[in-house]
Amino acid sequence: MAIFLTRDSKVIVQGMTGSEGIKHTTRMLASGTQIVGGVNPRKAGTVVDFPGDVRVPVFGSVAEAIEATGADVSVIFVPAPFTKAAVVEAVDAAIPLAVVITEGVAVKDTAEFFEYAQTAGTTRLIGPNCPGLISPGQSNAGIIPADISGPGRIGLVSKSGTLTYQMMFELRDFGFSTGVGIGGDPIIGTTHIDCLKAFQDDPDTDVIVMIGEIGGDAEERAAAYIKDHVTKPVVGYVAGFTAPEGKTMGHAGAIVTGSSGTALAKQEALEAAGVKVGKTPSEAAQLTREIMQGLQR
């Protein structure tokens, strides 16, 4: 089992024929992902050759790609100014999962396509400005390196791409059911809570690791959800303990005003919900390791 993405997922890539699309489609194919098509209206009807004698057809629209291939996941690599149109197209085609990798998307655009998707009720969005998600040994939709970890029974949800990679590498001897990078923009599709619920319901996930960061109240809301609904062990890490007040740090959503959104406030909320919180990513990995070792005894 895994959440949102399995070996049976059929993936299309919007923007596959661009430089980033080609590069990461090559990587996704190498990690075993079923890439069944690309989407580019200007190159519809062509075929792109990838290493290993893999030939991927290009369609003129998401709807055409779904009709021809049965695709149920789209990974979106189009430039920021065109991302809203690409997401709306994916939602109009009712694709179940759209993974928006693009960074620098205007918050207004994200707000509009997020509301559009919510109203339609057929498409789960992950991102924007995210590394995507990976179910090691099964499928990889996005830019997470496939060789840093293997399959296992840890579920990971993270706002940070690089911390996703670090956590997966540090716990590679245990492995992961799924790692989800949800992105750090002020407005995102899938949230910590969405992933916590899915991991709680997944019989093949034993421990959940949640990586947050300063800014907003997503981690506090996740803590409240954990307290009321999650029975599996949860380990947390909050990036930004040394961040200066009022300064945006890395992600557009990572900004602290007064006492609101601080790493300490988030840590306290999580610990009050029974979450073990590491002061560093490596400490959070060690806490997870100890829980996993305890479960194996």
MITIZA-161380 format. One line per 2 residues: number of its first residue (from 0); their letters; for each residue x, y, z of C-alpha. Coordinates in steps of 0.02 Angstrom, whole numbers, plus 50000, padded with zeros to 5 digits. Each point is the difference from the previous one (the first is absolute). Example, Ala and Ser with C-alpha at 12.3 -4.5 7.8 and 13.67 -1.06 7.14 Angstrom:
// residues 2
0 = AS = 50615,49775,50390; 50069,50172,49967
// end
This chain:
// residues 297
0 = MA = 50000,50000,50000; 50044,50183,49986
2 = IF = 49903,50164,50000; 49945,50093,49844
4 = LT = 50129,49915,49886; 50029,49815,49965
6 = RD = 50083,49887,49871; 49835,49999,49907
8 = SK = 49995,50190,49980; 50003,50056,49819
10 = VI = 50090,50167,49987; 49998,50136,49869
12 = VQ = 50115,50151,49999; 49935,50172,49954
14 = GM = 50150,50090,49930; 50094,49838,49965
16 = TG = 50085,50068,49844; 50083,50147,50091
18 = SE = 50175,49984,50072; 49942,49968,50179
20 = GI = 49862,49884,49940; 50120,49895,49897
22 = KH = 50129,49990,50139; 49881,49948,50136
24 = TT = 49895,49886,49890; 50162,49907,49964
26 = RM = 50031,49984,50187; 49822,49946,50038
28 = LA = 50006,49866,49864; 50166,49936,50069
30 = SG = 49920,49978,50171; 49859,49893,49931
32 = TQ = 49861,50128,49980; 49870,49958,49867
34 = IV = 50014,50156,49891; 49864,49977,49869
36 = GG = 50002,50168,49914; 50049,50181,49991
38 = VN = 49893,50153,49965; 50048,50142,49884
40 = PR = 49870,50068,49876; 50138,50058,49881
42 = KA = 50079,49827,49991; 49845,49891,50002
44 = GT = 50020,49840,49901; 50188,49990,50022
46 = VV = 50097,49873,50102; 50147,50033,50119
48 = DF = 50137,49870,50014; 50075,49966,50171
50 = PG = 50144,49887,50055; 49962,49814,50000
52 = DV = 49904,50006,49836; 49851,50082,50086
54 = RV = 49889,50102,49885; 49872,50116,50079
56 = PV = 49860,50076,49894; 49956,50185,50012
58 = FG = 49818,50052,50006; 49916,50165,49965
60 = SV = 49905,50007,50165; 49983,49914,50167
62 = AE = 49828,49936,49950; 50071,49919,49843
64 = AI = 50140,49921,50101; 49878,49927,50127
66 = EA = 49886,49933,49864; 50145,49915,49910
68 = TG = 50098,49934,50149; 49887,49994,50154
70 = AD = 50120,50118,50091; 49955,50041,50180
72 = VS = 50146,50112,50050; 50070,50157,49918
74 = VI = 50168,50078,50045; 50005,50183,49950
76 = FV = 50166,50079,49946; 49934,50150,49903
78 = PA = 50071,50175,50034; 49918,50102,50139
80 = PF = 49900,50119,49889; 49913,49851,49918
82 = TK = 49977,49891,50154; 49823,50058,50039
84 = AA = 49940,49955,49826; 50087,49830,50011
86 = VV = 49919,49959,50168; 49828,50057,49940
88 = EA = 50020,49888,49847; 50045,49852,50113
90 = VD = 49851,50034,50113; 49883,50018,49850
92 = AA = 50058,49828,49944; 49963,49934,50176
94 = IP = 50170,49921,50024; 50004,49930,50178
96 = LA = 50172,50069,50048; 50094,50153,49935
98 = VV = 50176,50030,50066; 50053,50180,49973
100 = IT = 50191,50010,50006; 50016,50179,49934
102 = EG = 50068,50131,50119; 49968,50187,49992
104 = VA = 49814,49982,49964; 49906,50159,50045
106 = VK = 49900,49978,50161; 49847,50071,49912
108 = DT = 50014,49866,49866; 50019,49863,50129
110 = AE = 49850,50064,50098; 49895,49998,49842
112 = FF = 50049,49828,49938; 49989,49927,50175
114 = EY = 49822,50065,50019; 49961,49935,49825
116 = AQ = 50061,49827,50047; 49907,50003,50165
118 = TA = 49839,50046,49913; 50021,49863,49870
120 = GT = 50038,49873,50135; 50083,49874,49883
122 = TR = 50186,50043,50008; 50122,49995,50145
124 = LI = 50135,50133,49982; 50174,49982,50073
126 = GP = 50105,50160,49997; 50040,50118,49921
128 = NC = 50186,50029,50033; 50024,49822,50060
130 = PG = 50112,49850,49961; 49850,49886,49972
132 = LI = 49981,49829,50079; 50081,49830,49995
134 = SP = 49946,49826,50051; 50172,49917,49995
136 = GQ = 50008,49845,49893; 49831,50041,49925
138 = SN = 49988,50172,49919; 50076,50174,50004
140 = AG = 49903,50154,49945; 50111,50154,50009
142 = II = 50183,50038,50036; 50037,49899,50158
144 = PA = 50159,49896,49970; 49947,49817,49987
146 = DI = 50164,49926,50061; 50011,50081,50172
148 = SG = 49882,49878,50086; 49900,49843,49973
150 = PG = 49830,49928,50043; 49953,49986,50184
152 = RI = 49871,50044,50129; 50033,50184,50039
154 = GL = 49884,50133,49929; 50074,50174,49971
156 = VS = 49914,50166,49968; 50107,50155,49982
158 = KS = 49990,50183,49951; 50184,49999,49950
160 = GT = 50072,49909,49850; 50179,49992,50063
162 = LT = 49947,49942,50173; 49893,49866,49916
164 = YQ = 50158,49936,49916; 50103,50009,50159
166 = MM = 49870,49908,50105; 49977,49863,49869
168 = FE = 50189,49977,49987; 50028,49995,50189
170 = LR = 49864,49868,50021; 50041,49902,49841
172 = DF = 50035,49841,50100; 49816,49999,50054
174 = GF = 49923,50068,49840; 49837,50089,49961
176 = ST = 49824,49958,49947; 49981,50171,49920
178 = GV = 50089,50167,50015; 49896,50153,49956
180 = GI = 50073,50174,49975; 49852,50116,50017
182 = GG = 50092,50164,49965; 50027,50156,50101
184 = DP = 49898,50133,49910; 49867,50099,50097
186 = II = 49863,49901,49910; 50023,49816,49959
188 = GT = 49887,49858,49948; 50028,49845,50106
190 = TH = 50042,50042,50181; 50086,49919,50148
192 = ID = 49828,49947,50063; 49953,49918,49834
194 = CL = 50158,49895,50006; 49982,49961,50186
196 = KA = 49826,49931,49967; 50060,49896,49852
198 = FQ = 50149,49929,50097; 49889,49963,50149
200 = DD = 49886,49900,49885; 50143,49912,49909
202 = PD = 50028,49826,50074; 50180,49997,49938
204 = TD = 50055,50160,50087; 50056,49977,50181
206 = VI = 50078,50169,50043; 49969,50174,49930
208 = VM = 50133,50136,49983; 49936,50178,49978
210 = IG = 50116,50142,49950; 49934,50176,50016
212 = EI = 50074,50174,50004; 49970,50173,50071
214 = GG = 49855,50105,49939; 49813,49974,49998
216 = DA = 49907,49880,50114; 50001,49838,49897
218 = EE = 50104,49907,50129; 49889,50055,50144
220 = RA = 49847,49940,49906; 50089,49837,49961
222 = AA = 50040,49981,50185; 49816,50017,50044
224 = YI = 49957,49870,49868; 50132,49880,50065
226 = KD = 49935,50017,50177; 49822,49955,49948
228 = HV = 50024,49877,49855; 50175,49924,49985
230 = TK = 50045,49846,50102; 50165,49959,49913
232 = PV = 50163,50074,50067; 50042,50169,49923
234 = VG = 50171,50083,49998; 50016,50183,49955
236 = YV = 50129,50129,49950; 49970,50186,49976
238 = AG = 50125,50096,49894; 50041,50178,50047
240 = FT = 50044,50008,50186; 50131,50134,49964
242 = AP = 49900,50099,49872; 49992,50189,50034
244 = EG = 49827,50073,50027; 49913,50077,49851
246 = KT = 50116,49927,49869; 49943,49875,49868
248 = MG = 50112,49848,50008; 50017,49897,49841
250 = HA = 49817,49960,49972; 49872,50134,49964
252 = GA = 49894,49938,50145; 50142,49996,50127
254 = IV = 49983,50167,50088; 49978,50034,50184
256 = TG = 49908,50149,50071; 50015,50027,50188
258 = SS = 49968,49836,50089; 49891,49934,49859
260 = GT = 50072,49859,49898; 50161,49977,50098
262 = AL = 50091,49834,50005; 49984,49995,50190
264 = AK = 49811,50025,49996; 49985,49860,49872
266 = QE = 50113,49885,50100; 49898,50029,50157
268 = AL = 49836,49965,49909; 50069,49839,49927
270 = EA = 50074,49939,50164; 49835,50036,50087
272 = AG = 49919,49882,49874; 50125,49862,50043
274 = VK = 50117,50028,49853; 50186,49976,50031
276 = VG = 50087,50152,49925; 50183,50003,49951
278 = KT = 50103,50158,50018; 50090,49956,49838
280 = PS = 49956,49890,49851; 50127,49871,50058
282 = EA = 49924,49998,50175; 49827,49973,49926
284 = AQ = 50072,49857,49897; 50075,49923,50157
286 = LT = 49834,50013,50092; 49917,49912,49853
288 = RE = 50135,49867,49999; 49971,49964,50185
290 = IM = 49813,49980,49974; 50026,49884,49851
292 = QG = 50125,49895,50098; 49874,49988,50142
294 = LQ = 49864,49940,49881; 50115,49865,49931
296 = R = 50038,49923,50169
// end
